[in-house]
Amino acid sequence: MPTPDQDARDWVQKFQAACRAQDFDTGRLMFARDAVAFGTWAMAVHGLDNIEREQWRNVWPRIRGFTFEPDPVIRASGDTAWIAAGWQSGATGPDGKPFTRTGRATFVLERRDGRWQCVHSHVSLQPTQSESAHGRLGA
């Protein structure tokens, strides 16, 4: 019988596959209807229908090869688990040239009806230390 940690690791791999395949139906099965998400496209989205419409459908068709890093940090206890993982994907810039996007993600899972469902996700691009993003130090 798989451990809760292994179940959560399997969840990560299944979500990666759904994203790569633009399989919105599978993604929906993995998220709770009342989930809340912070994303790379949408600031804060409440409810599964809105997550799909405002985040996934604006991002998944634009990217290629979405991949989580091989060893996410996973903690599970009882009917709750969390996952922290780096990720990368390819995209095409406004100039038509391909580039690699890197980021990080956190998922909070809750076991509902015998299966893990994501109740909160936070997917973001890697932070930058540029002055254009944060302002000048000591200014």
C-alpha positions in Angstrom: 0.0 0.0 0.0 1.5 3.4 -1.0 2.4 5.8 1.7 0.8 9.3 1.9 4.1 10.8 0.7 4.1 8.4 -2.3 0.5 9.2 -3.1 1.3 12.9 -3.1 4.4 12.3 -5.3 2.1 10.4 -7.7 -0.3 13.4 -7.7 2.6 15.7 -8.8 3.4 13.5 -11.7 -0.2 13.2 -12.8 -0.6 17.0 -12.6 2.6 17.5 -14.7 1.2 15.1 -17.3 -2.2 16.9 -17.4 -0.5 20.2 -17.9 1.8 18.9 -20.6 -1.2 17.3 -22.4 -3.5 20.3 -21.8 -5.8 17.8 -20.3 -8.1 20.1 -18.4 -10.5 17.3 -17.5 -7.8 15.4 -15.6 -6.6 18.7 -13.9 -10.2 19.3 -12.7 -10.4 15.9 -11.2 -7.2 16.7 -9.2 -8.5 19.9 -7.7 -11.3 20.6 -5.2 -14.3 22.6 -6.5 -13.6 25.1 -3.7 -9.9 25.4 -4.3 -8.0 28.7 -4.3 -5.1 29.4 -6.6 -2.4 32.0 -7.0 -0.8 31.8 -10.5 1.6 33.1 -13.0 -1.2 34.6 -15.0 -4.0 35.2 -12.5 -3.4 36.9 -9.1 -5.9 35.0 -6.9 -8.6 32.7 -8.2 -11.4 31.2 -6.2 -13.2 28.0 -7.4 -12.2 25.3 -9.8 -14.2 26.7 -12.8 -12.4 30.1 -12.4 -9.0 28.4 -11.9 -9.4 26.5 -15.2 -10.7 29.6 -17.1 -8.4 32.3 -15.7 -5.2 30.4 -15.1 -4.9 27.1 -16.8 -6.5 28.0 -20.2 -4.3 31.1 -20.4 -1.0 29.3 -19.6 -1.1 25.6 -20.6 -1.6 26.3 -24.4 1.4 28.7 -24.3 4.0 26.5 -22.8 5.9 23.3 -23.7 7.5 20.5 -21.7 6.2 21.6 -18.3 8.4 19.6 -15.8 8.6 19.5 -12.0 12.1 19.1 -10.5 12.7 15.4 -9.7 12.7 15.6 -5.9 9.9 17.8 -4.6 9.6 18.4 -0.9 6.5 16.5 0.3 5.0 16.3 3.8 1.9 14.3 4.6 0.0 13.6 7.7 -3.4 12.0 7.9 -5.7 13.6 5.3 -3.5 16.6 4.6 -0.3 17.0 2.5 1.8 19.8 1.0 4.2 19.8 -1.9 6.9 22.4 -2.7 8.6 21.9 -6.1 10.6 23.8 -8.6 9.5 23.6 -12.3 10.5 24.7 -15.8 8.8 24.9 -19.2 9.5 26.3 -22.6 7.6 29.2 -24.1 7.9 31.5 -27.1 8.7 35.2 -26.4 7.1 38.2 -28.1 10.1 38.2 -30.5 9.2 34.7 -31.6 12.3 33.1 -30.0 12.0 30.2 -27.6 13.0 30.7 -23.9 12.9 28.7 -20.7 10.6 29.7 -17.9 11.5 28.6 -14.4 9.5 28.8 -11.3 8.3 27.3 -8.1 5.0 25.8 -6.9 3.3 24.9 -3.7 0.3 22.7 -3.5 -1.9 21.9 -0.4 -3.7 18.6 -0.8 -6.6 17.3 1.2 -7.9 13.7 1.0 -11.5 13.9 0.0 -13.6 10.8 -0.9 -10.5 8.7 -0.7 -8.3 10.7 -3.1 -6.0 13.7 -2.9 -7.5 16.9 -4.1 -5.7 20.2 -4.3 -7.4 22.9 -2.1 -4.7 25.5 -2.7 -2.0 26.1 -5.3 0.6 28.8 -5.7 2.5 28.6 -8.9 4.9 31.5 -9.6 7.9 32.4 -11.8 11.3 32.6 -10.2 11.8 35.9 -8.4 14.2 38.4 -9.8 16.7 40.5 -8.0 16.6 43.2 -10.6 16.3 46.9 -9.7 13.6 47.2 -12.3 11.5 44.8 -10.3 12.3 45.9 -6.7 13.7 49.5 -7.0 17.2 50.6 -6.1 18.7 49.7 -2.8 19.2 52.8 -0.6 17.3 55.1 -2.9 
